[in-house]
Amino acid sequence: MAKRLITEKGDGVIIIRFVDKVIMNPDCDFNQTEEIGNELYSLVANNVRVLLNCTEVEYMCSAMLGKLITLNEKIGRVHGELVICNLAP
């Protein structure tokens, strides 16, 4: 499985950036969304403050948005916080 996220830790926060510019377009394999979702879930298992930086992302499918909603719910259950920044219009 290819690594699809870049992470940094600092001052109680894990910062996550996407490697892919396009997350699931019609030409991509649906497994990409599953891989990214699983990688996100494992990264936040022990982190309650998460910053998701979307600087590199040009397109994100609705399936990936569903993964982000689930991620937010998982973090919320442990009274954590998810911040998403640098979204393209």
C-alpha positions in Angstrom: 0.0 0.0 0.0 1.4 3.4 -1.0 1.7 6.1 1.6 -0.8 8.8 0.7 -0.4 11.1 3.7 2.5 13.2 5.1 2.5 13.8 8.8 4.2 16.1 11.3 3.8 16.4 15.0 4.1 19.6 17.0 2.8 21.0 20.3 0.1 18.4 20.9 -1.2 18.5 17.3 -0.7 16.1 14.4 -0.6 17.8 11.1 -1.6 15.7 8.1 -1.2 16.6 4.4 -2.4 14.7 1.4 0.1 13.4 -1.2 -2.4 13.1 -4.0 -3.7 16.1 -5.9 -6.8 14.3 -7.1 -8.5 12.0 -4.6 -10.7 9.6 -6.5 -11.6 10.8 -10.0 -13.3 8.6 -12.6 -9.9 7.3 -13.8 -8.7 6.3 -10.3 -9.1 3.0 -8.4 -11.8 3.2 -5.7 -9.2 1.6 -3.3 -7.5 5.0 -3.1 -10.2 6.3 -0.9 -10.2 3.2 1.3 -6.4 3.4 1.7 -6.5 7.1 2.7 -9.3 6.5 5.1 -7.6 3.7 6.8 -4.3 5.6 7.0 -6.1 8.6 8.5 -7.9 6.5 11.1 -4.7 4.8 12.2 -2.9 8.2 12.5 -5.5 9.8 14.7 -6.0 6.8 17.0 -3.8 8.4 19.7 -4.2 12.0 18.7 -7.1 14.2 19.7 -5.9 17.4 18.0 -5.7 17.0 14.2 -5.0 19.6 11.5 -5.7 18.4 8.0 -4.0 20.5 5.5 -5.5 20.3 2.0 -3.0 22.6 0.2 -2.1 20.0 -2.5 -5.6 18.7 -3.1 -7.3 20.0 -6.3 -10.2 17.6 -6.3 -11.8 15.3 -3.7 -14.7 12.9 -4.3 -17.8 12.6 -2.1 -16.6 9.2 -0.9 -13.5 10.9 0.6 -15.7 13.5 2.2 -17.6 10.7 3.9 -14.2 9.4 5.3 -13.6 12.9 6.7 -17.0 13.0 8.4 -16.2 9.6 10.0 -12.8 10.9 11.0 -14.4 13.9 12.7 -16.9 11.6 14.5 -14.0 9.4 15.8 -12.1 12.4 17.0 -15.2 13.9 18.6 -15.9 10.7 20.6 -12.7 11.4 22.5 -13.4 15.1 22.8 -10.8 16.0 20.2 -10.8 18.5 17.5 -10.4 18.3 13.7 -9.5 21.4 11.8 -9.4 21.3 8.0 -7.5 24.1 6.2 -6.4 25.3 2.8 -9.4 24.0 0.9 -9.6 25.0 -2.8 -12.9 26.4 -4.0 
